[in-house]
Amino acid sequence: MENHEKMEELCTIVTTEPANEITLDLRGLDLMNFLKLELIFDQPGTFSMRLNRSVGRVYVRCDGPASRLFHEEILRWRAGPDTVVRFWAIVPGGNVLCSVEPRFGDEAGQIGCAPGVTWERLETMEITGEAPIPAGTRVVLRGVRYPTKVPVNA
């Protein structure tokens, strides 16, 4: 992240009891104002993410051979202390794109795409764990706003 980019917390959830799923409600956020977004976990484990409460949606995930191209979740990753899910290419009409960093193990080079889910239509992110997500888990969505335009003759 460059020095002039300021991350802003957009949505924070802390579980009060073990949960099978954490849902981030993004309605009311104008995501088109953001250059990039990051999803941060403070809990190790294996997680997967779906969007907009979709069941049966097929996502494109580039993480290996072509036979593994289509999946029921946009991403599946192992979270460690420095793991971040990054969302980028936030443009009008653009499909939601994301990746896992740092990339290691099975997640090496993984990029997820949600055909048919544009940034303007993104309402929720549902995160599930391979095991129940422990009480006290903190999930934060943060973003960098597009820079404000400064008049040329200022």
C-alpha positions in Angstrom: 0.0 0.0 0.0 1.4 3.4 -0.9 1.7 6.1 1.7 -1.0 8.4 0.3 -3.6 5.6 0.4 -5.7 5.6 3.5 -7.6 2.5 4.4 -11.1 3.1 5.8 -13.0 0.5 7.8 -16.3 -0.2 6.1 -17.8 -3.2 7.9 -16.6 -5.0 11.0 -18.1 -8.2 12.5 -17.0 -9.9 15.7 -18.6 -13.2 16.4 -20.1 -13.5 19.9 -20.5 -17.3 19.6 -19.2 -20.1 17.3 -20.8 -19.7 13.9 -21.0 -21.7 10.7 -21.2 -18.6 8.6 -20.4 -14.9 8.8 -22.4 -12.6 6.6 -21.2 -9.1 5.7 -24.1 -6.9 4.6 -22.8 -4.4 2.1 -26.1 -2.7 1.2 -25.9 1.0 1.8 -22.2 1.1 0.8 -21.4 2.7 -2.5 -18.5 0.4 -3.5 -18.0 2.4 -6.7 -16.3 5.0 -4.6 -13.4 2.7 -3.8 -10.2 1.9 -5.7 -9.7 -1.3 -3.8 -11.1 -3.4 -0.9 -9.5 -5.8 1.6 -11.1 -8.4 3.8 -9.0 -9.2 6.9 -9.4 -12.2 9.3 -7.9 -12.5 12.7 -8.5 -16.3 12.9 -6.5 -19.1 11.3 -8.4 -21.7 9.4 -9.8 -22.7 6.0 -12.5 -20.5 4.7 -14.7 -20.1 1.6 -16.8 -17.2 0.3 -20.0 -16.9 -1.7 -21.7 -13.7 -2.7 -25.4 -12.4 -2.5 -26.7 -15.5 -0.7 -26.3 -17.5 -3.9 -26.8 -21.2 -3.8 -26.0 -23.1 -7.0 -24.1 -20.1 -8.6 -21.0 -21.1 -10.5 -17.9 -19.0 -9.9 -14.8 -19.0 -12.1 -11.7 -19.5 -9.9 -8.3 -19.7 -11.6 -6.3 -21.8 -9.2 -5.1 -24.8 -11.2 -5.9 -26.9 -14.2 -8.8 -26.1 -16.4 -10.7 -29.0 -14.9 -10.8 -27.1 -11.7 -12.0 -23.8 -13.2 -15.7 -23.8 -12.0 -16.6 -23.8 -8.3 -19.5 -23.2 -5.9 -17.5 -20.5 -4.0 -15.6 -17.5 -5.4 -12.6 -18.3 -3.1 -11.4 -21.0 -0.8 -8.3 -20.2 1.3 -6.3 -21.0 4.4 -6.0 -17.9 6.6 -2.9 -17.1 8.5 -1.7 -14.0 10.4 -1.0 -12.0 7.3 -3.7 -13.3 5.0 -5.8 -10.7 3.1 -8.5 -11.2 0.5 -8.1 -8.3 -2.0 -10.9 -7.0 -4.2 -9.9 -5.0 -7.3 -11.0 -3.7 -10.7 -13.9 -2.0 -9.1 -15.5 -0.4 -12.2 -19.1 0.2 -13.4 -20.5 -3.0 -14.8 -17.4 -5.0 -13.8 -17.7 -8.5 -12.3 -16.5 -8.9 -8.7 -12.8 -10.0 -8.8 -10.7 -11.0 -5.8 -7.5 -12.8 -4.8 -5.8 -14.2 -1.7 -2.5 -12.8 -0.4 0.0 -13.9 0.6 -0.3 -16.7 -1.9 0.9 -20.1 -0.7 0.1 -23.8 -0.9 -3.2 -24.6 -2.7 -4.0 -20.8 -2.9 -0.9 -20.1 -5.1 -2.1 -17.8 -7.9 -5.8 -18.1 -7.0 -8.1 -15.4 -8.5 -11.9 -15.6 -8.1 -14.4 -14.0 -10.5 -18.2 -13.9 -10.1 -19.8 -13.8 -13.6 -23.1 -11.9 -13.4 -22.3 -10.3 -10.0 -21.3 -6.7 -10.7 -20.0 -4.3 -8.2 -23.2 -2.3 -8.3 -25.2 -5.5 -7.5 -23.0 -6.8 -4.7 -25.1 -6.9 -1.5 -23.6 -9.6 0.8 -20.5 -11.7 1.3 -21.0 -15.0 3.1 -17.9 -16.6 4.7 -18.0 -20.2 5.9 -15.3 -22.2 7.7 -14.2 -25.7 7.2 -14.8 -26.0 11.0 -17.1 -23.7 13.0 -15.8 -20.1 13.2 -14.8 -19.5 16.8 -16.4 -16.9 19.1 -14.4 -13.7 19.1 -13.4 -13.9 15.4 -13.0 -10.5 13.9 -13.7 -9.9 10.2 -13.0 -6.4 8.7 -13.8 -5.1 5.3 -11.8 -2.0 4.5 -11.1 0.1 1.4 -9.2 2.9 -0.2 -11.4 5.6 -1.8 -10.7 7.0 -5.2 -8.7 10.2 -4.8 -10.7 13.4 -4.8 -10.1 15.4 -7.8 -8.2 18.7 -7.3 -9.1 21.6 -9.7 -6.3 22.2 -12.2 -6.2 25.9 -11.4 -6.2 25.5 -7.6 
